[in-house]
Amino acid sequence: MDTEATRSLLPLLAFLLPMAGAVIAVPLQRASDQTRNLVLAAIAATVAVIAIVLGAGVASGSVYELFILQLTPQIWMYLRVDAMGALFGMTAAVLWTLALVYSWGYMHGEHRLGRYYSFFILCLAWTMGVAYAGNLLTFLIFYELFSILTYPLVVHEETPEAMAAGTKYIIYILVGGTLVLLAIVLTFFAAGDQTLTAGGILSAEIGRGRLLAIFWCFLIGFGVKAALVPLHGWVPDAHPAAPAPFSAVLSGVMVAAGSFGIMRVMFYVFGADLLGYLGVMRYLTWIAGFTVLFAAVLAVNQDNLKRRLAYSTISQMAYVVLGVSLLGTEATIGALVHITNHAFMKGALFLCAGLFIRRLGAARVSQLDGAAKRMPVTAAGFAIASLAMIGTPPLSGFVSKWYLGIGMLETGNPWLLAVLLGGALMAAVYLLPIVYRMYFREPALTPEDKATAEGREAPGAMLAPLVVATILTFVLGLGASLPGMPVALARMAAESFFH
């Protein structure tokens, strides 16, 4: 353990505050919906502030830690905030706050709101635990609780489609979680340690066979959540079934948690040198590259808007794993930054999708003709986020893909630029036709609809989170090189892996 790390209660507070919110959500609802909404939003915003404070501290050279509970002499729960965890924690907390505020309008009048808000804020608690876990046991506990307690949100609508999606989701997640548990047990007995340490805790002396078994258990286990093909089957069903606010965090944070887990294992359990010795990363490169292109192709023909965006998430998150597989500084920076950039780009797209569903009854791409005339702000947000997703400069998506491209050249893999550019081209193919429909086609309105064709824009409380997420696509692009921004934290993390 790093003796220079600063003991701090802030990581624990970032976990405990949302837990308290989950406990009081139902009693607060009995008082009034407004009271519940304001209290939970205040909790989520406080967690976001804590995450930003921790991120700023890490960017200035600090590391924060806290021992929570010792179970046995060799097993304890331990929080440690480094550059990688700080970046993921900030991303999750900010996006969660935006989605929670958006829920006020989107979920108004829905059934079982106490359950919805309790689990929504509870999942934020477990996510912060995942971000700040300092050893494998702590990571496993938070990761598994986060995965399992997401189920009530996936099936919230309680339609047959939602229940079927939830069943598929929980089967995938339990199988993946079992493999992660097996890998952690094997790691503990092989290394005699479970602390996440930059450079890794395993060594070649353990034996190639055991190391390969641990590697593939980890990769498949986390690959389920990261939605690597062919482990992606739960994602296209879960996104359309879940309420739009949760779809935003499902895509921006939950799937990213799988990629985050892969990165933690690659660089904090194995280490770059050991991975190079094992020679397994080339297989991960092929899997991730295939996922980028295959999922993008599947997205093109999806008429259900949220399902199209779900396949986009599979494709975009594979960029993260692709960057990791190259074992290079610049590619790893691109991978880390893409987790943050994708969260707000895709978050904005799902928030737009929810507004189209609520205000226009348009759940399908084919129903969005002329939507820009009826919902100009929402359409503009969708268009900007789409351009960012494609990688258009100076928006945030360009920044992460630029670093990935530089990393491909740096590591001697120029052929992977075809994957990078191909994924961007396919993103244009499945996103820009939607923008064209909204702006350049006339809506097919019935006589009754024509009187209310204008003025369908959502209330300000629902638009505000979308506007903030859209602005962040500019800020994270234009301000990418500023101190304290995601690129700076990502560089700190990457340099600790390779130097």
Secondary structure, 3 states (H helix, E strand, C coil): CCCCCEECCHHHHHHHHHHHHHHHHHHHHHHCHHHHHHHHHHHHHHHHHHHHHHHHHHHCCCCEEEEEEEEECCEEEEEEECHHHHHHHHHHHHHHHHHHHHHHHHCCCCCCHHHHHHHHHHHHHHHHHHHHECEHHHHHHHHHHHHHCCHHHHCCCCCHHHHHHHHHHHHHHHHHHHHHHHHHHHHHHHHCCCECCCCCCCCHHHCHHHHHHHHHHHHHHHHHHHCCCCCCCCHHHHHHHCCHHHHHHHHHHHHHHHHHHHHHHHHHHHCHHHHHHHCCHHHHHHHHHHHHHHHHHHHHCCCEHHHHHHHHHHHHHHHHHHHHHCCCHHHHHHHHHHHHHHHHHHHHHHHHHHHHHHHHCCCEHHHCCCHHHHCHHHHHHHHHHHHHHHCCCCCHHHHHHHHHHHHHHHCCCHHHHHHHHHHHHHHHHHHHHHHHHHHHCCCCCCHHHHCCCCCCCCCHHHHHHHHHHHHHHHHHHHCCCCCCCHHHHHHHHHHHHHC
